């Protein structure tokens, strides 16, 4: 039963911990299915960053006094399932490259919301170290989103038939 700020924090922490693990694999898939080098490189860089996010979350669990545990993140699972279904449509490479960026943007928004909700809970529980670690992850997710937006804006839409 979730009744306290501590319960809510633990639930959110376990959820994003699971999400980050799922995204570690998903980013590898995105990189493999992307032909444009600058986009594939962005996915590879963010994959490395995602491992750092997992490491920080483990530090937050430690500060919280709990072992790292995952709670299935149905939001991320749904986004991954949606992506896999899109792959089954056998899109052209240009369409797939664009779609990969859009799919990654969706996950970044999810992660930004998750971290944005956890930070005030950590602050309320007087866990400044945990809040700082979560804030670092949040900033990096925001930076990744901005990079994706830039790549999307620079994408040659002429490569996709109207």
Secondary structure, DSSP 8 states (H G I E B T S, - for coil): ---SHHHHHHHHHHHHHHHHHHHHHHHHHHHHT--SHHHHHHHHHHHHHHHHHHHHHHHHHHHHTS-------HHHHHHHHHHHHHHTT---HHHHHHHHHHHHHHHHHHHHHHHHHHHHHHHHTT-HHHHHHHHHHHHHHHHHHHHHHHHHHHS-GGGS--
